[in-house]
Amino acid sequence: MDVQHSPDRSLDHSLNLALAGLEQQQLSRRLRVIDSMQGTRITISGRELSNFSSNDYLGLAAHPALAEAMSRAASRWGGGSTASRLICGTTAEHADLEEELAAVKGTEAALVFSSGVAAATGTIPALVRRGDVVILDKLAHACLIDGARASGAKMRVFPHNDLEKLESHLKWALETHPSGKILIVTESVFSMDGDLAPLKEIVELKEKHGALLFLDEAHAVGVRGAGAQGLAGELGLGDRIEIQMGTLGKALGVSGGYIAGSRTLVDFLINKARSFVFSTAPSPAVAAACRAALRIVHSQEGDALRARLRENLRCLSAGLNMGELPSAIVPLIRGSEESALAEAGRLLESGFFVPAIRYPTVPRNTARLRITVSAAHSAKQIQALCKALAHHG
Ligand SMILES: *Cc1c(COP(=O)(O)O)cnc(C)c1O
C-alpha cells in the first residue's frame, strides 16, 4: 500500500483543521500568563494593566488573611489531601468549612466540591434521570447544561427569565411526566449578562407546580444580601429553594464550589454525586483559605468592601451613562466577534484589560466586552476606563 497517499489520520492533523476553523471565525482562544499577584492591576508580558476581567468582587484573592490562612494550614496539614473526601481526604478544615457555609446559607448542611463545575455536574445527574424533566434558563452556565445533559432527564429550555414560557414547560412536564421529578435550574446573578433572575416569581411557580429548584449563586454569594449569602437570602427565599449552589472562587477569592440544602440532600450527594465521590478532596489549605474568606465576608470589613463595590458601580454607571447597574458584571454588547475583539485589543493597547466574550460562552452575534468591577478598584481607575471606552468604542 502506498502510505504516502493515504489521508493524514493523525490526531494533530484533525485538531489543526479544527483550530484553523476557530481562527477563521475569530473564535480561537489563547492563554495569557499573568506575572503578578491577582488584583485590579496585573502584569501581562511585562505590561502593567488595569484589570476589569476578574470575578474577585471584593478583592479577597490578594487579601493577606487568605494567604496567611493558606500557608498556616499548609504547614499544619501539608500540601494535598491525598484521597477523595470519602476515603481519607476529609480534614477538620473541610468539615468546619461546610458547617460555616451551612450557617451562612441558613441551611441544615453544605457540601464542598473541588469547583463549581464539579458541584453542578455531580449534583444534577445525582438528583434526576430518565423519566424526570430539567427546565433550564437559556443563559444558564455551561456546567448546568452539562449536568442536565448527563442526567438523561428530558430537557426543556425557556428564554432568559421568561416566566410564561417557564410555566408552560412546567405544565407540559406535569402532563407528560406525572410521576417524574421536575427540576428548574437557573442562576441568581447571570454570569455574562449581570442581570438577576425573577427569583420570587420562579419560587412561586415552582411551588404551584410541585417542582424543585436548583439555584446557582456563583456571582451572588459574598456580594448580595445582608449576610452576603446571595440573592435567595436577600429576598428571604432560602428555605424555599431545595438546592443552592455557589462557588468559592469568585467573591470568596479562593476556589471550589458547594451545594447547600437539607441534611438529607447532603447525605445523598455524599453517596451519589460522582464528581464528589470519585475526586481527590480539595487541599486542606484551600479549605482554610475559604474559611478565612468567609470570616472577612461576614465582618465589618466585608460590609465596608460591599459598600465600596456599590460606590464603584455608581461611578461606572455615571461614567457610562447607564443608570443603576444590577450587579458588578457589566456587559457591553457589540454583536460580532470581530468588533468585540478589536475593541478589547484597543483597550489593551491603552492599558485596560477588559475581555471580549464570544460564542460559545455567549450566544452567537452577542459578542461583548464584559466589565467586572471590584471593591478594590479606585475611582480613578474606573473613570480612566470610562474615558478609554468613550475614546475606543
Ligand atoms: C464560574 C461559574 C461556575 C463554575 O464555578 P467554578 O468554581 O469556576 O468551577 C458555575 N456557575 C456559574 C454561573 C459560574 O459563573
The ligand as a Gaussian input file, in Angstrom:
#p B3LYP/6-31G(d) Opt

LIG

0 1
 C      -17.918000      30.287000      37.320000
 C      -19.278000      29.682000      37.330000
 C      -19.450000      28.336000      37.652000
 C      -18.281000      27.409000      37.826000
 O      -17.647000      27.585000      39.029000
 P      -16.086000      27.203000      39.138000
 O      -15.855000      27.209000      40.603000
 O      -15.359000      28.272000      38.418000
 O      -15.922000      25.855000      38.536000
 C      -20.735000      27.863000      37.743000
 N      -21.796000      28.653000      37.504000
 C      -21.660000      29.943000      37.169000
 C      -22.869000      30.759000      36.927000
 C      -20.397000      30.495000      37.064000
 O      -20.261000      31.757000      36.698000

